[in-house]
Amino acid sequence: MDNMKVLIVDDSAFMRKMISDFLHGFQGIEVIGTAKNGREALNLVEKLSPDVVTMDVEMPVMDGMAALKEIMDKFPRPVIMLSSTTQSGAESTIRALETGAVDFVAKPSGSISLDLHKIRDELREKVLQSKNAKIFMPLDPKKNQDIPQIFEKYSKISTVREKNPSFDSGIRHYDPVVCIGTSTGGPRALQRVLPALPSELNAPIFIVQHMPIGFTASLADRLNKMSRIQVKEAADGEKAEKGTAYIAPGGSHLTVIQKGTSLYVRVEETPIRNGHRPSVDVLFESLSKIEHYRNIAVIMTGMGSDGTKGLSILKDKGNTHSIAESEQTSVVFGMPKSAIGAELIDSIDHVDHIAEKIMHYIQS
């Protein structure tokens, strides 16, 4: 098996050396070059044709965002951004994911992180996984206005399979709840789903997107500006309202509790579950304890199997319709594939058809 060729781009010589040491020789990874700015990176991408690029965001001459746009336009391939957790760094990271980066890793303590070893394993895993990630062209946020027309375009290919789940007709009058779990490629997928939902959506939405502390507020703000519904980072103790999407804060689990006939958000720093906090399993399991509601559960692009166990518990209650993003549109098909393989999914859909399917289940 050929080695995975990686190009490292960072303006700090210290960071280039650390990242090279972390990656070179690990499970067939070969660091074939380093660059200290985006301009050098473009030259080396064309010359060396790396399988994966790790890209710093803030650099002189040409920054990471500009270099990423050029790479996706001329030499598309997996790019992993290394980002600071400052507000500007978080906002740049969200834009980078829109522009085509497959994932990002947060530097522990700024642009020159002496404690970079803290993210060594995460970086290794994401580099290894990204080689097989699908590459999509940059999103044009303005085109989100046309998503209802996009449904017609994909109507013949979007629903790969739909079966009739065991669903108690006696609960059809219960209020609906939508819950979404996603990871690698998730910000991009959410930008195709949430803006297509109507402002009068008759359900709250609870979302787990695997992200570290410091990034989910920027993601929520970006999605809120694009969407007809309200999108916000979840706050502990708030009452869940219809037509609002609540995104789990990075580094915290999102759960839902019931008080009387109302639902309330809980944000908890309970133990990490299967390597994740927030965890989709934790969200889904909390919803399984809610009475007199029916669930529409969605699992979209991401590595691993988070969400499968929680979905199994939800389905056991008999009040859940489930949707998985298709392999065709998943950046990484791990999470949807796991749920599909466990025979927990009622409908497999192109990402641009998921909002329509959510509305179908809400109204059915």
Secondary structure as UniProt FT lines:
FT   STRAND          4..9
FT   HELIX           13..23
FT   TURN            24..25
FT   TURN            27..28
FT   STRAND          29..35
FT   HELIX           38..48
FT   STRAND          52..56
FT   HELIX           64..74
FT   STRAND          79..83
FT   HELIX           87..99
FT   STRAND          103..106
FT   TURN            108..109
FT   TURN            114..115
FT   HELIX           116..119
FT   HELIX           120..130
FT   TURN            131..132
FT   HELIX           141..146
FT   HELIX           147..153
FT   TURN            154..157
FT   STRAND          159..162
FT   HELIX           169..171
FT   TURN            172..173
FT   STRAND          175..182
FT   TURN            184..185
FT   HELIX           186..193
FT   HELIX           194..196
FT   TURN            199..200
FT   STRAND          205..209
FT   TURN            213..214
FT   HELIX           216..226
FT   STRAND          230..233
FT   TURN            236..237
FT   TURN            242..243
FT   STRAND          244..247
FT   TURN            250..251
FT   STRAND          253..259
FT   TURN            260..261
FT   STRAND          262..268
FT   TURN            274..275
FT   HELIX           280..287
FT   TURN            288..289
FT   STRAND          293..299
FT   TURN            306..307
FT   HELIX           308..316
FT   TURN            317..318
FT   STRAND          320..325
FT   TURN            327..329
FT   HELIX           334..341
FT   TURN            342..343
FT   STRAND          347..349
FT   HELIX           351..353
FT   HELIX           354..363
//
